[in-house]
Amino acid sequence: MLPWLIEIILFTVLIVAALVALGLRNLLAAVVTLSIFSFMSASIMVKLGAIDVAFTEAVVGAGAVGVINILAILLTSRKSAD
């Protein structure tokens, strides 16, 4: 089996998640996709051996930032006051 197969799969999912997030019109779906992007980044860091950096990325990037963005979307109104 190829030694780089896992990295290729992780990088492919990372690129696809970024492109999907850019193309989405629904903000909530874009935030979820960006959380997947952050989790894939953490997975790549684990594969590269940076466990502490990966843990921080998973907690902050996929966890806290995702929750804060979802709360910000839910607290805003969809229609303008005009």
C-alpha positions in Angstrom: 0.0 0.0 0.0 1.2 3.5 -0.7 2.7 5.3 2.3 1.2 8.6 1.1 -2.3 7.3 0.5 -3.7 8.7 3.8 -2.2 12.1 3.2 -3.6 12.2 -0.3 -7.1 11.4 0.9 -6.9 14.0 3.7 -5.7 16.7 1.4 -8.4 15.8 -1.1 -11.1 16.1 1.5 -9.5 19.3 2.7 -9.6 20.9 -0.8 -13.1 19.7 -1.5 -14.4 21.0 1.8 -12.8 24.4 1.1 -14.3 24.6 -2.4 -17.8 23.5 -1.2 -17.7 26.1 1.6 -16.9 28.8 -0.9 -19.8 27.8 -3.2 -22.5 27.5 -0.6 -25.2 30.1 -0.3 -26.5 28.8 3.1 -24.4 30.3 5.8 -25.1 27.6 8.3 -24.0 24.9 5.8 -20.9 26.9 5.1 -19.9 27.1 8.8 -20.4 23.3 9.1 -18.2 22.8 6.0 -15.5 25.0 7.4 -15.6 23.1 10.7 -15.0 19.9 8.6 -12.1 21.8 6.9 -10.6 22.6 10.3 -11.1 19.0 11.5 -9.3 17.7 8.4 -6.5 20.2 9.0 -6.2 18.7 12.5 -6.1 15.2 11.0 -3.3 16.2 8.7 -1.3 17.6 11.7 -1.8 14.3 13.6 -0.5 12.4 10.6 2.5 14.7 10.5 3.2 14.1 14.2 2.1 17.5 15.6 -0.4 16.1 18.2 -0.5 19.2 20.4 -1.1 21.6 17.4 -3.7 19.2 16.0 -5.5 19.2 19.4 -5.5 22.9 19.5 -6.8 23.2 15.9 -9.6 20.7 16.6 -10.7 22.4 19.8 -10.4 26.0 18.6 -11.0 25.7 14.9 -13.6 23.0 14.6 -15.2 23.5 18.1 -15.2 27.0 19.5 -15.1 29.0 16.2 -17.8 26.8 14.7 -20.1 27.3 17.7 -19.5 31.1 17.8 -20.2 31.4 14.1 -23.4 29.3 14.4 -24.6 31.5 17.3 -23.8 34.6 15.3 -25.8 33.4 12.4 -28.8 32.4 14.5 -28.8 35.8 16.3 -28.9 37.8 13.2 -32.1 38.5 11.3 -32.6 37.3 7.7 -34.4 40.4 6.4 -33.2 43.9 6.4 -35.1 46.7 8.2 -35.5 48.7 4.9 
